[in-house]
Amino acid sequence: MWRPFYIPRIFGRNYATAASQQRRTVALALGSNVGDRVANIEGALSFLEKESDIKIIDTSFLYETLPMYVHDQPRFINGACLISTSMDPQALINLLKDAEDHQGRVPTVRNGPRVVDLDVLFDEDKVYDINNLPNRDLLVPHPRIQEREFVLRPLADMIPNFQHPTLKSTIHALLSRISSSGPSMRRVINFPSPSSQQDIGPTVWPLGERTYLMATLNTTPDSFSDGGKHDSLDPAIQYSLQAESAGADMVDVGGFSTRPGSSTISEEEERSRTTPYITALRKAGLQLPISVDTFRAGVAEACLDAGANCINDVYGLTGPHVDVAGTTSEQTVEDELGIPISDGNAMLKVAADSKVPVIIMHSRGPANANKDYSSFDGGVREGVRAELAVRVARALKGGVRRWNIVLDPGVGFSKSVEDNLQLVRNHAHLTKFDASTGLMERSLPSSPAVCLANFATLVGTSRKGYLGHLLGHEQALKNPESRDWATAAAVTALIEQKVDIVRVHCVQAMRDVVKVADAIWRSR
């Protein structure tokens, strides 16, 4: 597998900040189409972040795009970010060029292949041209923003209402004037190469084209559906490899049961139920992305080292903290679950540092508590949306990339039967973009936007208790495995509502359901 060539930093440039420069927000374009494209972008951003004056304050989603201008070259990964800096414009350009060189960029034909490409798009509302800068390296705003969907769309993820300083139109308005070229640009999520398995390359999923299947591997003795079935290595490996053959797109490994009434276990016990299994799955040849279902930072870190490349956190990187008025106190949650509230900060750091996808689920402490959403005008639908937005804002401010966040509304966690139905029935509302909201902005923001529009989503509705209550007969109430037909109905409804990933137990049956539902709802 191709690996980017790194050269040492020998440039010796002076990035000193001019005394007259105030801190300001600058928008950068990001691109790569050589080698491990996302790793190249992340490497360049890490280089920037090592400079004390640079702080990355927001990131876009990532998009895979067909090349413009020079067509005979690989597809690009494109994105954008906002940085806070007080560097003068020329010092910033020098730093960006050094970041490109550090990742191994070499001169090539104009608009040709490049390991990484960093461009200044906006510097607040300033206009720089050859008449007011001694060096002609910098034209701001970038002169071709309005013709490039691969630039406008990432900007719209972060600053849709920002007014272009010279064109006097918002980013959203400029984007609406471009005829989308369809398959030439698609939003993607990237699962990086597992740290322990360098022979497994990154996995890039185009979003919106089909529904992805997450196979559920619980290595616990007391999970609600499959507890005790996969709590030793041989059956766990067999299940996972069969799931891969049956069409699963990833495997979710969990060692802590969140079922009401299940036993609390130590971090060491949870680690022993997860890391050996992930190591064994990689050794057995599992190529799929592996997520670790945990809310403990130490467990997540150990599992990533063992070969996982995604974090699935039922507490949304906050720890078991209930931040809703009138609900369980932090101390009560800590006493009941035996988990320090401070774990949320540690998990946030692991998620930010590891640069892997992170599934942020909505929950309110113990799964069977805190089901009152009456303080929200739209009930559970608006409550989940608002509370997830707080967690997303916290994640973005903590350094998690927007392109690595997946949202889960938490079906079955602190929700009534009717609440769960509302969330399935109205799932598309969770990430709906409302173009009428937000005032036109003439300056770039100093903190990340918290709109949930266009985030990838995952829902785990498989065999959940609310399905048994809806069916009503004794077998469905007592035996989760009898709810697969009901699961199929819920999964179909979610696909109509544009879910990206469904978490399931019975992979073969749900693969058939997903194939047909995708053909109905996504092929129009």
One Martini backbone bead per residue (centre of mass of N, CA, C, O) as a GRO file, in nm:
protein
  524
    1MET     BB    1   0.097   0.035   0.020
    2TRP     BB    2   0.073   0.356   0.003
    3ARG     BB    3   0.303   0.604   0.130
    4PRO     BB    4   0.383   0.885   0.251
    5PHE     BB    5   0.634   1.120   0.213
    6TYR     BB    6   0.863   1.227   0.454
    7ILE     BB    7   0.997   1.538   0.560
    8PRO     BB    8   1.184   1.738   0.716
    9ARG     BB    9   1.200   2.025   0.911
   10ILE     BB   10   1.409   2.283   0.729
   11PHE     BB   11   1.306   2.582   0.674
   12GLY     BB   12   1.313   2.821   0.899
   13ARG     BB   13   1.080   2.983   0.941
   14ASN     BB   14   0.905   3.285   1.018
   15TYR     BB   15   0.591   3.306   1.220
   16ALA     BB   16   0.566   3.573   1.322
   17THR     BB   17   0.379   3.807   1.489
   18ALA     BB   18   0.237   4.084   1.440
   19ALA     BB   19   0.159   4.340   1.651
   20SER     BB   20  -0.110   4.435   1.479
   21GLN     BB   21  -0.236   4.156   1.509
   22GLN     BB   22  -0.532   4.004   1.526
   23ARG     BB   23  -0.746   3.785   1.600
   24ARG     BB   24  -0.866   3.546   1.355
   25THR     BB   25  -1.061   3.416   1.088
   26VAL     BB   26  -0.980   3.134   0.874
   27ALA     BB   27  -1.032   2.994   0.554
   28LEU     BB   28  -0.979   2.654   0.445
   29ALA     BB   29  -0.862   2.446   0.198
   30LEU     BB   30  -0.893   2.086   0.132
   31GLY     BB   31  -0.662   1.843  -0.033
   32SER     BB   32  -0.658   1.502  -0.192
   33ASN     BB   33  -0.509   1.234  -0.446
   34VAL     BB   34  -0.277   1.082  -0.272
   35GLY     BB   35  -0.309   0.809  -0.130
   36ASP     BB   36  -0.382   0.882   0.197
   37ARG     BB   37  -0.589   1.136   0.199
   38VAL     BB   38  -0.678   1.184   0.496
   39ALA     BB   39  -0.398   1.157   0.624
   40ASN     BB   40  -0.281   1.402   0.479
   41ILE     BB   41  -0.469   1.611   0.601
   42GLU     BB   42  -0.413   1.547   0.898
   43GLY     BB   43  -0.109   1.603   0.884
   44ALA     BB   44  -0.134   1.904   0.812
   45LEU     BB   45  -0.300   1.987   1.061
   46SER     BB   46  -0.093   1.898   1.270
   47PHE     BB   47   0.123   2.093   1.179
   48LEU     BB   48  -0.038   2.349   1.243
   49GLU     BB   49  -0.098   2.284   1.552
   50LYS     BB   50   0.209   2.317   1.643
   51GLU     BB   51   0.141   2.602   1.612
   52SER     BB   52   0.061   2.824   1.860
   53ASP     BB   53  -0.123   3.026   1.674
   54ILE     BB   54  -0.291   2.771   1.600
   55LYS     BB   55  -0.655   2.714   1.567
   56ILE     BB   56  -0.893   2.474   1.533
   57ILE     BB   57  -1.257   2.544   1.514
   58ASP     BB   58  -1.336   2.398   1.232
   59THR     BB   59  -1.515   2.153   1.029
   60SER     BB   60  -1.602   1.970   0.778
   61PHE     BB   61  -1.690   1.774   0.556
   62LEU     BB   62  -1.634   1.508   0.338
   63TYR     BB   63  -1.527   1.482  -0.016
   64GLU     BB   64  -1.574   1.314  -0.314
   65THR     BB   65  -1.401   1.402  -0.623
   66LEU     BB   66  -1.382   1.504  -0.925
   67PRO     BB   67  -1.174   1.628  -1.139
   68MET     BB   68  -1.062   1.934  -1.244
   69TYR     BB   69  -0.935   2.019  -1.566
   70VAL     BB   70  -0.769   1.751  -1.473
   71HIS     BB   71  -0.889   1.422  -1.539
   72ASP     BB   72  -0.618   1.235  -1.532
   73GLN     BB   73  -0.704   1.145  -1.215
   74PRO     BB   74  -0.768   1.108  -0.909
   75ARG     BB   75  -0.962   1.134  -0.664
   76PHE     BB   76  -1.083   1.353  -0.430
   77ILE     BB   77  -1.035   1.501  -0.114
   78ASN     BB   78  -1.263   1.734   0.038
   79GLY     BB   79  -1.236   2.042   0.236
   80ALA     BB   80  -1.266   2.233   0.550
   81CYS     BB   81  -1.150   2.516   0.757
   82LEU     BB   82  -1.116   2.680   1.073
   83ILE     BB   83  -0.903   2.941   1.188
   84SER     BB   84  -0.702   3.071   1.448
   85THR     BB   85  -0.522   3.391   1.411
   86SER     BB   86  -0.222   3.637   1.405
   87MET     BB   87  -0.106   3.615   1.144
   88ASP     BB   88   0.026   3.715   0.881
   89PRO     BB   89  -0.037   3.640   0.562
   90GLN     BB   90   0.253   3.545   0.478
   91ALA     BB   91   0.307   3.355   0.717
   92LEU     BB   92   0.072   3.167   0.655
   93ILE     BB   93   0.163   3.076   0.377
   94ASN     BB   94   0.428   2.951   0.471
   95LEU     BB   95   0.298   2.737   0.654
   96LEU     BB   96   0.130   2.591   0.438
   97LYS     BB   97   0.371   2.507   0.261
   98ASP     BB   98   0.514   2.342   0.481
   99ALA     BB   99   0.287   2.138   0.520
  100GLU     BB  100   0.299   2.025   0.235
  101ASP     BB  101   0.597   1.939   0.241
  102HIS     BB  102   0.577   1.748   0.487
  103GLN     BB  103   0.377   1.548   0.313
  104GLY     BB  104   0.524   1.546   0.006
  105ARG     BB  105   0.501   1.773  -0.179
  106VAL     BB  106   0.525   1.823  -0.533
  107PRO     BB  107   0.579   1.935  -0.821
  108THR     BB  108   0.327   2.008  -1.073
  109VAL     BB  109   0.078   2.036  -1.248
  110ARG     BB  110  -0.171   2.225  -1.294
  111ASN     BB  111  -0.425   2.067  -1.126
  112GLY     BB  112  -0.289   1.828  -1.020
  113PRO     BB  113  -0.153   1.609  -0.841
  114ARG     BB  114  -0.177   1.581  -0.468
  115VAL     BB  115  -0.115   1.518  -0.146
  116VAL     BB  116  -0.157   1.833  -0.069
  117ASP     BB  117  -0.401   2.111  -0.023
  118LEU     BB  118  -0.365   2.462   0.071
  119ASP     BB  119  -0.616   2.724   0.106
  120VAL     BB  120  -0.710   3.051   0.101
  121LEU     BB  121  -1.037   3.192   0.117
  122PHE     BB  122  -1.063   3.346   0.401
  123ASP     BB  123  -1.016   3.678   0.580
  124GLU     BB  124  -1.265   3.735   0.675
  125ASP     BB  125  -1.341   4.057   0.508
  126LYS     BB  126  -1.094   4.054   0.342
  127VAL     BB  127  -0.886   4.213   0.079
  128TYR     BB  128  -0.649   4.058  -0.140
  129ASP     BB  129  -0.393   4.190  -0.358
  130ILE     BB  130  -0.146   4.306  -0.569
  131ASN     BB  131  -0.190   4.610  -0.447
  132ASN     BB  132  -0.167   4.520  -0.105
  133LEU     BB  133   0.085   4.322  -0.165
  134PRO     BB  134   0.417   4.238  -0.192
  135ASN     BB  135   0.308   3.950  -0.233
  136ARG     BB  136   0.161   3.728  -0.496
  137ASP     BB  137   0.041   3.464  -0.334
  138LEU     BB  138  -0.228   3.640  -0.250
  139LEU     BB  139  -0.585   3.576  -0.288
  140VAL     BB  140  -0.850   3.763  -0.123
  141PRO     BB  141  -1.059   3.599  -0.217
  142HIS     BB  142  -1.090   3.334  -0.380
  143PRO     BB  143  -1.144   3.361  -0.729
  144ARG     BB  144  -1.310   3.046  -0.754
  145ILE     BB  145  -1.541   2.981  -0.557
  146GLN     BB  146  -1.818   3.013  -0.732
  147GLU     BB  147  -1.726   2.743  -0.928
  148ARG     BB  148  -1.685   2.549  -0.658
  149GLU     BB  149  -1.830   2.293  -0.503
  150PHE     BB  150  -1.574   2.174  -0.340
  151VAL     BB  151  -1.585   2.450  -0.168
  152LEU     BB  152  -1.878   2.536  -0.090
  153ARG     BB  153  -1.984   2.290   0.064
  154PRO     BB  154  -1.790   2.293   0.306
  155LEU     BB  155  -1.858   2.583   0.389
  156ALA     BB  156  -2.168   2.526   0.441
  157ASP     BB  157  -2.119   2.350   0.697
  158MET     BB  158  -2.016   2.622   0.865
  159ILE     BB  159  -2.091   2.907   0.663
  160PRO     BB  160  -2.378   2.972   0.507
  161ASN     BB  161  -2.411   3.301   0.606
  162PHE     BB  162  -2.169   3.402   0.470
  163GLN     BB  163  -2.041   3.692   0.324
  164HIS     BB  164  -1.911   3.776   0.047
  165PRO     BB  165  -1.709   4.053   0.019
  166THR     BB  166  -1.766   4.096  -0.312
  167LEU     BB  167  -2.041   3.938  -0.398
  168LYS     BB  168  -2.275   3.960  -0.173
  169SER     BB  169  -2.303   3.651  -0.095
  170THR     BB  170  -2.383   3.367   0.024
  171ILE     BB  171  -2.287   3.052   0.040
  172HIS     BB  172  -2.565   2.929  -0.008
  173ALA     BB  173  -2.629   3.096  -0.264
  174LEU     BB  174  -2.388   3.006  -0.435
  175LEU     BB  175  -2.454   2.703  -0.428
  176SER     BB  176  -2.746   2.726  -0.562
  177ARG     BB  177  -2.612   2.814  -0.855
  178ILE     BB  178  -2.511   2.527  -0.871
  179SER     BB  179  -2.496   2.254  -1.065
  180SER     BB  180  -2.515   1.955  -0.974
  181SER     BB  181  -2.302   1.668  -1.067
  182GLY     BB  182  -2.359   1.451  -0.867
  183PRO     BB  183  -2.131   1.190  -0.873
  184SER     BB  184  -1.880   1.400  -0.854
  185MET     BB  185  -2.012   1.441  -0.554
  186ARG     BB  186  -1.942   1.299  -0.220
  187ARG     BB  187  -2.012   1.210   0.083
  188VAL     BB  188  -1.783   1.106   0.349
  189ILE     BB  189  -1.644   0.830   0.538
  190ASN     BB  190  -1.347   0.761   0.740
  191PHE     BB  191  -1.155   0.465   0.796
  192PRO     BB  192  -0.878   0.406   0.927
  193SER     BB  193  -0.610   0.252   0.971
  194PRO     BB  194  -0.520   0.026   1.171
  195SER     BB  195  -0.264   0.045   1.396
  196SER     BB  196  -0.214  -0.289   1.395
  197GLN     BB  197  -0.290  -0.286   1.059
  198GLN     BB  198  -0.104  -0.203   0.783
  199ASP     BB  199  -0.259  -0.396   0.561
  200ILE     BB  200  -0.501  -0.204   0.623
  201GLY     BB  201  -0.682   0.010   0.477
  202PRO     BB  202  -0.881   0.245   0.414
  203THR     BB  203  -1.232   0.331   0.464
  204VAL     BB  204  -1.469   0.447   0.218
  205TRP     BB  205  -1.788   0.608   0.258
  206PRO     BB  206  -2.052   0.666   0.082
  207LEU     BB  207  -2.318   0.888   0.115
  208GLY     BB  208  -2.667   0.818   0.018
  209GLU     BB  209  -2.658   0.538  -0.163
  210ARG     BB  210  -2.655   0.355   0.103
  211THR     BB  211  -2.696   0.110   0.347
  212TYR     BB  212  -2.542   0.033   0.648
  213LEU     BB  213  -2.400  -0.249   0.831
  214MET     BB  214  -2.411  -0.324   1.177
  215ALA     BB  215  -2.263  -0.557   1.367
  216THR     BB  216  -2.344  -0.732   1.669
  217LEU     BB  217  -2.089  -0.770   1.937
  218ASN     BB  218  -2.148  -0.933   2.234
  219THR     BB  219  -1.922  -1.008   2.522
  220THR     BB  220  -2.160  -1.073   2.711
  221PRO     BB  221  -2.378  -1.225   2.961
  222ASP     BB  222  -2.623  -0.958   2.966
  223SER     BB  223  -2.748  -0.899   2.714
  224PHE     BB  224  -3.065  -0.867   2.583
  225SER     BB  225  -3.013  -1.074   2.324
  226ASP     BB  226  -2.679  -1.202   2.322
  227GLY     BB  227  -2.615  -1.305   2.590
  228GLY     BB  228  -2.351  -1.554   2.598
  229LYS     BB  229  -2.280  -1.619   2.283
  230HIS     BB  230  -1.987  -1.421   2.262
  231ASP     BB  231  -1.788  -1.482   2.542
  232SER     BB  232  -1.595  -1.616   2.326
  233LEU     BB  233  -1.381  -1.639   2.070
  234ASP     BB  234  -1.495  -1.841   1.863
  235PRO     BB  235  -1.792  -1.730   1.832
  236ALA     BB  236  -1.705  -1.440   1.765
  237ILE     BB  237  -1.551  -1.501   1.506
  238GLN     BB  238  -1.773  -1.650   1.357
  239TYR     BB  239  -1.981  -1.423   1.352
  240SER     BB  240  -1.807  -1.205   1.206
  241LEU     BB  241  -1.739  -1.365   0.945
  242GLN     BB  242  -2.034  -1.416   0.871
  243ALA     BB  243  -2.114  -1.121   0.855
  244GLU     BB  244  -1.924  -1.050   0.626
  245SER     BB  245  -2.043  -1.258   0.421
  246ALA     BB  246  -2.349  -1.135   0.454
  247GLY     BB  247  -2.284  -0.793   0.445
  248ALA     BB  248  -2.129  -0.649   0.637
  249ASP     BB  249  -1.957  -0.330   0.717
  250MET     BB  250  -1.948  -0.376   1.036
  251VAL     BB  251  -1.815  -0.410   1.376
  252ASP     BB  252  -1.958  -0.422   1.709
  253VAL     BB  253  -1.782  -0.398   2.019
  254GLY     BB  254  -1.910  -0.521   2.340
  255GLY     BB  255  -1.850  -0.525   2.725
  256PHE     BB  256  -2.112  -0.344   2.813
  257SER     BB  257  -2.411  -0.349   2.966
  258THR     BB  258  -2.717  -0.133   2.926
  259ARG     BB  259  -2.909  -0.299   3.063
  260PRO     BB  260  -3.144  -0.308   3.274
  261GLY     BB  261  -2.986  -0.468   3.557
  262SER     BB  262  -2.710  -0.485   3.495
  263SER     BB  263  -2.387  -0.529   3.553
  264THR     BB  264  -2.125  -0.387   3.702
  265ILE     BB  265  -1.803  -0.303   3.571
  266SER     BB  266  -1.489  -0.283   3.523
  267GLU     BB  267  -1.249  -0.170   3.321
  268GLU     BB  268  -1.084  -0.432   3.312
  269GLU     BB  269  -1.318  -0.614   3.228
  270GLU     BB  270  -1.393  -0.468   2.968
  271ARG     BB  271  -1.118  -0.501   2.832
  272SER     BB  272  -1.125  -0.820   2.839
  273ARG     BB  273  -1.394  -0.815   2.639
  274THR     BB  274  -1.237  -0.666   2.382
  275THR     BB  275  -0.932  -0.666   2.294
  276PRO     BB  276  -0.899  -0.975   2.230
  277TYR     BB  277  -1.118  -0.975   2.007
  278ILE     BB  278  -0.995  -0.770   1.813
  279THR     BB  279  -0.730  -0.913   1.773
  280ALA     BB  280  -0.859  -1.179   1.665
  281LEU     BB  281  -1.009  -1.059   1.422
  282ARG     BB  282  -0.757  -0.959   1.275
  283LYS     BB  283  -0.608  -1.233   1.270
  284ALA     BB  284  -0.859  -1.369   1.106
  285GLY     BB  285  -0.915  -1.128   0.867
  286LEU     BB  286  -1.071  -0.879   0.935
  287GLN     BB  287  -1.155  -0.588   0.726
  288LEU     BB  288  -1.344  -0.439   0.877
  289PRO     BB  289  -1.472  -0.219   1.052
  290ILE     BB  290  -1.417  -0.135   1.404
  291SER     BB  291  -1.616  -0.095   1.682
  292VAL     BB  292  -1.636   0.053   2.008
  293ASP     BB  293  -1.856  -0.011   2.282
  294THR     BB  294  -1.797   0.285   2.468
  295PHE     BB  295  -1.735   0.525   2.764
  296ARG     BB  296  -1.430   0.451   2.800
  297ALA     BB  297  -1.120   0.565   2.748
  298GLY     BB  298  -0.937   0.317   2.807
  299VAL     BB  299  -1.090   0.122   2.623
  300ALA     BB  300  -1.072   0.275   2.360
  301GLU     BB  301  -0.763   0.289   2.341
  302ALA     BB  302  -0.708  -0.018   2.348
  303CYS     BB  303  -0.884  -0.089   2.095
  304LEU     BB  304  -0.732   0.083   1.891
  305ASP     BB  305  -0.462  -0.070   1.933
  306ALA     BB  306  -0.598  -0.358   1.845
  307GLY     BB  307  -0.796  -0.246   1.565
  308ALA     BB  308  -0.974  -0.026   1.592
  309ASN     BB  309  -1.178   0.253   1.394
  310CYS     BB  310  -1.409   0.312   1.621
  311ILE     BB  311  -1.653   0.502   1.815
  312ASN     BB  312  -1.919   0.390   2.050
  313ASP     BB  313  -2.117   0.630   2.240
  314VAL     BB  314  -2.385   0.643   2.459
  315TYR     BB  315  -2.271   0.939   2.592
  316GLY     BB  316  -2.135   1.140   2.384
  317LEU     BB  317  -1.852   1.222   2.536
  318THR     BB  318  -1.959   1.274   2.864
  319GLY     BB  319  -2.050   1.059   3.006
  320PRO     BB  320  -2.279   0.977   3.274
  321HIS     BB  321  -2.436   1.257   3.203
  322VAL     BB  322  -2.711   1.458   3.331
  323ASP     BB  323  -2.828   1.767   3.152
  324VAL     BB  324  -3.129   1.770   3.273
  325ALA     BB  325  -3.388   1.906   3.396
  326GLY     BB  326  -3.493   1.707   3.670
  327THR     BB  327  -3.276   1.495   3.687
  328THR     BB  328  -3.032   1.312   3.745
  329SER     BB  329  -2.765   1.321   3.920
  330GLU     BB  330  -2.436   1.284   3.908
  331GLN     BB  331  -2.402   1.118   4.169
  332THR     BB  332  -2.615   0.904   4.107
  333VAL     BB  333  -2.485   0.799   3.851
  334GLU     BB  334  -2.215   0.721   3.980
  335ASP     BB  335  -2.333   0.523   4.188
  336GLU     BB  336  -2.489   0.333   3.987
  337LEU     BB  337  -2.238   0.289   3.763
  338GLY     BB  338  -1.933   0.344   3.856
  339ILE     BB  339  -1.864   0.632   3.705
  340PRO     BB  340  -1.679   0.885   3.634
  341ILE     BB  341  -1.753   1.194   3.512
  342SER     BB  342  -1.459   1.260   3.394
  343ASP     BB  343  -1.458   1.058   3.150
  344GLY     BB  344  -1.562   1.251   2.929
  345ASN     BB  345  -1.298   1.412   2.885
  346ALA     BB  346  -1.121   1.170   2.808
  347MET     BB  347  -1.289   1.076   2.563
  348LEU     BB  348  -1.264   1.333   2.399
  349LYS     BB  349  -0.956   1.312   2.363
  350VAL     BB  350  -0.947   1.042   2.218
  351ALA     BB  351  -1.123   1.127   1.978
  352ALA     BB  352  -0.943   1.364   1.883
  353ASP     BB  353  -0.661   1.212   1.860
  354SER     BB  354  -0.745   0.957   1.670
  355LYS     BB  355  -0.925   1.026   1.410
  356VAL     BB  356  -1.202   0.883   1.441
  357PRO     BB  357  -1.493   0.771   1.430
  358VAL     BB  358  -1.794   0.905   1.604
  359ILE     BB  359  -2.058   0.792   1.805
  360ILE     BB  360  -2.329   1.002   1.898
  361MET     BB  361  -2.537   0.949   2.159
  362HIS     BB  362  -2.852   0.958   2.295
  363SER     BB  363  -2.878   1.033   2.649
  364ARG     BB  364  -2.996   0.995   3.024
  365GLY     BB  365  -2.847   0.772   3.135
  366PRO     BB  366  -3.031   0.553   3.229
  367ALA     BB  367  -3.235   0.383   3.006
  368ASN     BB  368  -3.509   0.384   3.217
  369ALA     BB  369  -3.475   0.702   3.232
  370ASN     BB  370  -3.563   1.017   3.158
  371LYS     BB  371  -3.866   1.064   2.969
  372ASP     BB  372  -3.896   1.383   2.983
  373TYR     BB  373  -4.007   1.624   2.705
  374SER     BB  374  -4.203   1.875   2.787
  375SER     BB  375  -3.996   2.128   2.752
  376PHE     BB  376  -4.051   2.066   2.453
  377ASP     BB  377  -4.238   2.158   2.190
  378GLY     BB  378  -4.154   1.876   2.017
  379GLY     BB  379  -4.048   1.698   2.215
  380VAL     BB  380  -3.846   1.441   2.142
  381ARG     BB  381  -3.753   1.551   1.872
  382GLU     BB  382  -3.633   1.822   1.993
  383GLY     BB  383  -3.476   1.713   2.233
  384VAL     BB  384  -3.268   1.543   2.084
  385ARG     BB  385  -3.161   1.763   1.901
  386ALA     BB  386  -3.066   1.962   2.124
  387GLU     BB  387  -2.883   1.763   2.291
  388LEU     BB  388  -2.697   1.685   2.056
  389ALA     BB  389  -2.591   1.969   1.991
  390VAL     BB  390  -2.431   1.999   2.252
  391ARG     BB  391  -2.240   1.756   2.197
  392VAL     BB  392  -2.127   1.854   1.931
  393ALA     BB  393  -2.008   2.119   2.029
  394ARG     BB  394  -1.815   1.987   2.230
  395ALA     BB  395  -1.660   1.818   2.025
  396LEU     BB  396  -1.560   2.045   1.841
  397LYS     BB  397  -1.416   2.207   2.069
  398GLY     BB  398  -1.235   1.936   2.137
  399GLY     BB  399  -1.136   1.837   1.819
  400VAL     BB  400  -1.352   1.712   1.660
  401ARG     BB  401  -1.437   1.618   1.362
  402ARG     BB  402  -1.702   1.651   1.164
  403TRP     BB  403  -1.624   1.403   0.969
  404ASN     BB  404  -1.637   1.200   1.248
  405ILE     BB  405  -1.950   1.236   1.287
  406VAL     BB  406  -2.211   1.039   1.440
  407LEU     BB  407  -2.561   1.001   1.473
  408ASP     BB  408  -2.766   0.897   1.767
  409PRO     BB  409  -3.093   0.894   1.909
  410GLY     BB  410  -3.149   0.649   2.112
  411VAL     BB  411  -3.308   0.397   2.092
  412GLY     BB  412  -3.422   0.297   2.420
  413PHE     BB  413  -3.309   0.571   2.556
  414SER     BB  414  -3.506   0.748   2.736
  415LYS     BB  415  -3.777   0.606   2.606
  416SER     BB  416  -4.069   0.564   2.486
  417VAL     BB  417  -4.259   0.409   2.269
  418GLU     BB  418  -4.353   0.672   2.130
  419ASP     BB  419  -4.076   0.799   2.103
  420ASN     BB  420  -3.955   0.587   1.914
  421LEU     BB  421  -4.157   0.632   1.687
  422GLN     BB  422  -4.089   0.928   1.637
  423LEU     BB  423  -3.788   0.881   1.557
  424VAL     BB  424  -3.844   0.697   1.315
  425ARG     BB  425  -4.060   0.869   1.159
  426ASN     BB  426  -3.846   1.147   1.203
  427HIS     BB  427  -3.540   1.115   1.131
  428ALA     BB  428  -3.477   1.342   0.915
  429HIS     BB  429  -3.505   1.585   1.117
  430LEU     BB  430  -3.232   1.574   1.268
  431THR     BB  431  -3.070   1.673   0.969
  432LYS     BB  432  -3.213   1.924   0.893
  433PHE     BB  433  -3.220   2.197   0.670
  434ASP     BB  434  -3.270   2.551   0.742
  435ALA     BB  435  -3.255   2.827   0.537
  436SER     BB  436  -3.417   3.042   0.729
  437THR     BB  437  -3.189   3.025   0.921
  438GLY     BB  438  -3.013   3.279   0.987
  439LEU     BB  439  -2.796   3.530   0.955
  440MET     BB  440  -2.617   3.738   0.799
  441GLU     BB  441  -2.255   3.722   0.767
  442ARG     BB  442  -1.949   3.934   0.783
  443SER     BB  443  -1.817   3.724   0.978
  444LEU     BB  444  -1.623   3.499   1.120
  445PRO     BB  445  -1.625   3.256   1.336
  446SER     BB  446  -1.496   3.155   1.678
  447SER     BB  447  -1.697   2.909   1.653
  448PRO     BB  448  -1.873   2.639   1.614
  449ALA     BB  449  -2.117   2.501   1.451
  450VAL     BB  450  -2.452   2.334   1.553
  451CYS     BB  451  -2.562   2.223   1.314
  452LEU     BB  452  -2.712   1.900   1.203
  453ALA     BB  453  -2.664   1.913   0.917
  454ASN     BB  454  -2.559   1.618   0.738
  455PHE     BB  455  -2.523   1.412   0.929
  456ALA     BB  456  -2.449   1.119   1.008
  457THR     BB  457  -2.644   0.812   1.068
  458LEU     BB  458  -2.754   0.606   1.348
  459VAL     BB  459  -2.951   0.300   1.419
  460GLY     BB  460  -3.073   0.105   1.711
  461THR     BB  461  -3.360  -0.120   1.666
  462SER     BB  462  -3.280  -0.400   1.730
  463ARG     BB  463  -3.490  -0.583   1.934
  464LYS     BB  464  -3.640  -0.386   2.085
  465GLY     BB  465  -3.876  -0.342   2.333
  466TYR     BB  466  -4.090  -0.172   2.172
  467LEU     BB  467  -4.157  -0.400   1.973
  468GLY     BB  468  -4.283  -0.592   2.178
  469HIS     BB  469  -4.511  -0.399   2.265
  470LEU     BB  470  -4.643  -0.376   1.986
  471LEU     BB  471  -4.705  -0.679   1.949
  472GLY     BB  472  -4.790  -0.817   2.258
  473HIS     BB  473  -4.683  -1.089   2.271
  474GLU     BB  474  -4.516  -1.303   2.469
  475GLN     BB  475  -4.268  -1.366   2.297
  476ALA     BB  476  -4.192  -1.066   2.231
  477LEU     BB  477  -4.161  -0.976   2.532
  478LYS     BB  478  -3.931  -1.210   2.610
  479ASN     BB  479  -3.804  -1.245   2.302
  480PRO     BB  480  -3.590  -1.079   2.101
  481GLU     BB  481  -3.561  -1.290   1.854
  482SER     BB  482  -3.881  -1.238   1.772
  483ARG     BB  483  -3.813  -0.925   1.636
  484ASP     BB  484  -3.718  -0.928   1.330
  485TRP     BB  485  -3.968  -0.837   1.173
  486ALA     BB  486  -3.992  -0.568   1.323
  487THR     BB  487  -3.715  -0.468   1.245
  488ALA     BB  488  -3.767  -0.458   0.940
  489ALA     BB  489  -3.977  -0.231   0.955
  490ALA     BB  490  -3.796  -0.016   1.090
  491VAL     BB  491  -3.569  -0.013   0.880
  492THR     BB  492  -3.743   0.074   0.641
  493ALA     BB  493  -3.831   0.344   0.764
  494LEU     BB  494  -3.540   0.459   0.794
  495ILE     BB  495  -3.467   0.457   0.493
  496GLU     BB  496  -3.685   0.659   0.413
  497GLN     BB  497  -3.523   0.860   0.635
  498LYS     BB  498  -3.202   0.842   0.564
  499VAL     BB  499  -3.031   0.644   0.680
  500ASP     BB  500  -2.695   0.515   0.702
  501ILE     BB  501  -2.705   0.329   0.971
  502VAL     BB  502  -2.754  -0.010   1.090
  503ARG     BB  503  -2.811  -0.187   1.387
  504VAL     BB  504  -2.755  -0.544   1.405
  505HIS     BB  505  -2.799  -0.901   1.442
  506CYS     BB  506  -2.936  -1.008   1.168
  507VAL     BB  507  -2.770  -0.988   0.884
  508GLN     BB  508  -2.898  -1.149   0.651
  509ALA     BB  509  -3.187  -1.040   0.674
  510MET     BB  510  -3.111  -0.729   0.669
  511ARG     BB  511  -2.979  -0.727   0.394
  512ASP     BB  512  -3.239  -0.782   0.237
  513VAL     BB  513  -3.395  -0.540   0.339
  514VAL     BB  514  -3.194  -0.320   0.243
  515LYS     BB  515  -3.190  -0.379  -0.059
  516VAL     BB  516  -3.491  -0.320  -0.110
  517ALA     BB  517  -3.517  -0.042   0.024
  518ASP     BB  518  -3.303   0.095  -0.149
  519ALA     BB  519  -3.444   0.044  -0.423
  520ILE     BB  520  -3.691   0.220  -0.345
  521TRP     BB  521  -3.555   0.495  -0.199
  522ARG     BB  522  -3.253   0.538  -0.363
  523SER     BB  523  -3.349   0.507  -0.694
  524ARG     BB  524  -3.500   0.795  -0.773
   0.00000   0.00000   0.00000
